[in-house]
Amino acid sequence: MNSEQTKSNNSALYTLITVFFFWGFIGASNGIFIPFCKAKFGLDQFQSQLIDFAFYGAYYIGALLLFIFSSIAKKDILNAWGFKKGIIYGLLISTFGAVLMILAVTQGSYLFILGALFIVALGFSLQQTSAQPFAASLGEAHSASSRLNLAGGINSLGTTIGPIVVSFALFGVISGVSIEEFAQKENSLDSMRILYVFVGGLFLLAAALFHFSKKLPAGKSDSTFETASKAMKTLIAITVILVAIFAYIFSRYEDPEFITRFIENKEKDYLGLALTVSTLLVVVIGLFFANTTAQKNPEGWGAMKYPQLVLGMLALFAYVGVEVTIGSNLGELLVTADFGSISGPALAPYMSMYWGSLMIGRWAGAITVFNPSSQLRKILLIVIPYVAFGVVLAANAISGQDVTPLYAYAFVILFQIAGFFLGKDQPSRTLMIFGLMGMAAMIIGLFTTGTTAIFAFMSGGLFLSIMWPSIFSLAIAGLGKYTSQGSAFLVMMILGGGIIPPLQGKLADIIGIHPSYFIPVLCFAFIAFYGWKVIGILEKQGIGKEIEVGGGH
């Protein structure tokens, strides 16, 4: 590849990674927006978590629709468009969603806000499906992981800044005001309207940048589209059942008797909990059914005949679910007396540090792709996490937040550093170790209160940081011609961010927000199990342990 081509590709990559920033910025800022909406619209914890259901459910629906339409057309529609056009179309859909959000906050309608967020994320789904293979295609195959890690680092920067910006947009420089007090102000949503004017403008600007960039290639892959009719029918069946269950759950909130009994009088809604648990079971049972059936007769099942993929889909479902649910329920947890009654703009540093913890881990995880010497790598594994930690502190300090309570978090980062050394750059081993560490952190958080518990729950971000690329690389190992299809199935599992947070929210309404954090314990446990189980599966197929790790989500 000549120097001119390299410069052109680098320019294209720098343009491309702007969309990675958007995903992180909007997704992480939901952690501030959720407790605000709960207070503003008088919601229970389950209803407030529907923000995640709308946002992350859109990723699943978008990826599924693309797969269905491609199956009907018997060709990869996205590849026919080209990844560049896929990103442009996705940005335009997100722009439309931002316009709808402006209208929604103007009207003050929570359902309208959910619908607008769904459209924004639907555009993100198309962008993500396009951007990851596009980034991988902008250079030599052996350096693809470095480009994806760079993009993942920018995504994490967005997750760090998002809570700070949205907190400032909502609360300004107000201090000493609770979310409940501020939310009852008549004009409390005005600032969100202004924020989405800017966000929508940035989406449109990015779309124009991609459209008019002469140096940006169309981006297409040489892979052929593989159909999987039985897998498609199973995914459609899962979707129909999930929609029916959630539609019934929503309808219950329209019943005045339900509002009186379960919202106003705080009765335990065990039926609602059972229904929410059933959404999780539908996904788990549906995928296990697919793989078990495919093992007997693989025809029509495509990539789902591979156990490493189906278990990987569930692991990615758990990963996205736990990543989102820790952050989305953190605002409700911190406002309680046991956790310091932290509210309003004071929430931002904690939200930012949780999401910043993912950035800390991803920056450290990206070291290997630059091929440092063994000694330099050991030094960087210690130094880089603290550089990233300093960036998170600085971003909060610049915004006027008091970051002194977070200084002691520097000690917690040592555990992540130890995890990297123990993992020895092996995805399965690292996944198992970080899964066990995450599980231990959640258990510590469950049995303590105050700063110890807050740091334990926030540290979930440290241990989650490397899970997306590790799970992804292990799940698609050995898929051959089904690699592209398997990747599409994995992206659909972002659905976990739409199922697990509402489940924890409904559980919190019944047993309390603090005890509900046993849900993340279970998620980390399954991820650790996958790290242990998958290597045996791959060895049976004659695939070695050394799997290349790509970028983060």
C-alpha positions, -999 to +999 in steps of 0.1 A: +000+000+000+016+033-011+019+064+011-008+083-007-033+055-001-022+052+035-029+090+041-062+087+023-072+057+045-061+075+076-082+105+067-111+082+061-106+065+094-105+098+113-138+108+096-153+074+104-145+073+141-168+104+147-198+080+146-182+058+173-181+089+195-219+095+189-229+060+200-210+063+233-221+099+240-258+092+237-258+058+252-239+067+284-259+100+288-290+079+294-277+072+329-284+109+337-316+111+317-332+081+333-334+094+369-345+128+356-374+113+335-384+091+365-388+123+386-403+144+358-430+119+348-436+102+381-424+068+369-415+036+388-380+021+382-392-003+356-408+024+335-377+046+337-356+017+324-378+016+292-354+043+280-329+015+277-355-008+262-363+017+234-326+026+228-310-009+228-340-027+214-337-005+183-302-019+177-317-054+177-347-045+154-324-027+130-299-055+126-328-081+124-346-061+097-314-058+077-309-096+079-345-103+069-345-080+039-311-094+028-325-129+031-355-121+010-333-104-016-308-132-013-280-107-012-263-085+015-282-052+011-257-033+032-228-046+011-247-036-021-251-001-008-215+001+004-206+008+040-202+045+033-238+049+022-249+027+051-233+051+075-249+081+057-283+066+058-279+057+095-269+093+103-299+107+084-322+083+104-306+095+137-310+131+125-348+124+120-348+109+155-332+140+170-359+162+153-385+139+169-368+142+203-370+180+200-407+177+194-411+151+222-395+172+249-414+203+237-447+183+242-434+168+274-445+133+264-425+103+278-439+079+252-429+103+225-394+106+240-391+068+240-402+067+203-377+094+194-348+076+212-358+044+193-354+062+159-320+077+170-308+043+180-322+027+148-299+049+129-270+039+152-278+003+145-272+009+108-241+030+115-226+003+137-233-025+113-216-005+086-188+012+105-171-018+122-164-037+089-156-004+072-129+004+098-115-031+094-114-026+056-094+007+057-059-010+056-041-043+059-060-072+075-032-077+102-037-041+115-075-042+116-076-047+153-056-015+159-081+005+139-110-010+158-093-004+191-088+032+182-125+035+173-134+018+205-113+043+225-131+072+208-164+055+216-153+053+253-144+090+252-180+096+242-193+075+271-171+095+295-181+130+283-218+121+276-230+121+313-211+154+320-226+172+290-261+160+296-259+168+333-248+203+325-275+206+298-302+196+323-289+212+355-265+239+344-243+250+372-270+244+398-258+228+430-276+216+461-308+209+441-322+174+439-334+158+407-369+157+421-369+194+428-354+204+395-376+180+374-408+197+387-398+230+372-420+238+342-391+245+319-369+217+331-369+200+296-360+231+277-323+224+278-328+189+264-344+205+234-314+228+229-290+198+233-308+178+206-308+208+182-270+206+185-269+167+184-292+167+153-270+193+136-239+172+143-256+141+128-264+160+097-230+176+095-214+141+098-237+128+071-226+157+048-190+151+056-193+114+046-213+123+015-189+150+001-156+133+012-140+124-021-112+104-004-137+082+015-141+048-003-175+032-008-164+003+014-175-031+003-165-066+013-159-096-010-179-120+012-210-137-002-243-135+017-253-168+033-290-174+039-303-191+070-341-195+067-346-215+099-325-191+119-344-161+105-378-177+114-366-184+149-354-148+154-387-135+141-406-158+165-385-145+194-392-109+184-429-114+180-431-131+215-410-103+231-432-076+215-464-093+227-451-096+263-439-060+264-471-048+248-491-065+275-468-050+302-473-016+288-511-020+286-512-028+324-499+008+330-530+021+313-552+005+339-562+030+368-565+001+392-529-010+384-517+025+389-534+028+423-524-006+436-488-009+424-476+026+418-493+047+444-498+021+471-464+004+464-479-032+462-455-059+449-461-065+412-451-102+410-469-107+378-450-079+362-417-094+375-427-128+360-435-112+327-402-094+326-383-125+335-401-143+307-386-119+282-351-131+292-362-167+291-376-163+256-342-152+243-322-179+261-346-208+253-350-196+217-312-196+211-306-229+228-334-244+208-318-231+176-284-245+183-297-279+196-319-283+165-290-272+142-267-298+157-291-325+145-297-310+111-277-279+102-295-272+069-312-238+071-296-228+103-264-212+090-240-199+116-263-210+145-250-246+142-218-234+159-220-236+197-193-210+202-215-185+183-248-192+201-231-192+235-213-161+224-246-145+215-258-151+250-225-139+265-227-107+244-264-103+254-253-106+291-223-082+285-243-054+270-271-060+295-248-057+325-229-028+311-261-008+306-279-019+337-251-010+361-250+026+348-287+030+342-297+020+378-267+038+394-285+071+396-314+055+415-289+038+438-268+069+447-299+089+456-306+066+486-294+075+521-270+045+523-252+058+493-249+094+504-281+109+489-262+120+458-285+137+433-287+163+406-255+175+390-235+157+417-244+124+399-223+133+368-188+124+381-199+090+393-217+082+360-187+096+341-163+075+361-183+043+356-183+048+318-148+062+319-138+029+335-145+012+302-122+037+285-095+030+311-096-007+302-099-002+265-069+021+263-049-006+282-063-033+260-051-015+229-015-016+239-007-050+224-017-040+188+013-016+187+037-045+193+057-030+222+086-050+237+077-073+266+092-049+291+076-018+276+043-035+275+044-043+312+052-006+320+024+006+297-001-018+313+005+001+345+009+036+332-019+038+305-048+030+329-038+059+351-034+083+322-070+074+312-080+078+348-065+113+348-084+122+316-118+112+333-109+133+364-098+162+342-130+162+321-151+163+353-129+190+369-131+212+338-169+210+340-168+223+376-175+191+394-158+181+427-137+151+419-119+146+452-142+117+463-130+098+432-092+100+440-093+068+460-107+050+429-070+048+418-066+019+441-094-001+424-077+002+391-049-020+404-072-050+402-078-044+366-041-041+359-036-074+377-063-089+355-045-079+324-012-096+336-031-127+346-049-128+313-017-131+293-034-117+261-056-148+257-092-138+251-108-168+268-085-166+299-089-128+301-127-131+298-129-157+325-107-137+349-125-104+343-159-121+346-149-135+380-135-102+391-167-084+380-188-109+398-167-104+430-170-066+427-208-069+424-210-092+455-189-067+475-212-039+464-243-059+475-229-066+510-216-031+517-228+005+514-213+040+510-180+046+491-169+010+492-201-002+475-201+027+450-165+020+440-173-018+437-203-011+414-184+015+393-155-010+389-178-031+368-168-008+340-131-018+345-139-055+341-164-050+313-140-030+292-124-058+272-154-081+269-169-070+236-138-077+215-130-109+235-165-124+232-168-113+195-134-128+185-141-161+203-177-164+190-168-160+153-137-182+154-139-211+130-171-199+113-156-197+078-181-185+052-206-178+080-183-153+097-203-123+083-236-138+093-223-147+127-212-111+132-247-099+123-262-122+148-238-110+175-247-073+168-284-082+174-275-092+209-271-056+219-307-064+227-294-073+261-292-036+269-330-034+263-340-065+283-318-067+314-321-031+327-360-032+327-357-066+345-335-051+372-358-021+373-389-043+379-370-063+406-359-030+422-396-019+425-402-051+445-371-057+466-353-023+465-326-009+442-296-021+462-305-058+464-315-057+427-278-055+419-276-093+421-287-093+385-252-080+374-237-109+395-255-134+374-245-117+341-208-116+351-210-153+362-223-163+327-196-143+309-169-160+331-185-194+323-184-186+286-147-178+289-141-212+305-164-232+282-156-218+248-120-228+247-130-265+251-155-261+222-129-245+200-102-271+208-127-298+197-129-281+164-091-280+161-089-242+166-060-229+188-063-206+217-047-176+201-076-157+187-070-121+174-090-095+194-108-067+176-122-034+188-146-025+216-182-015+215 
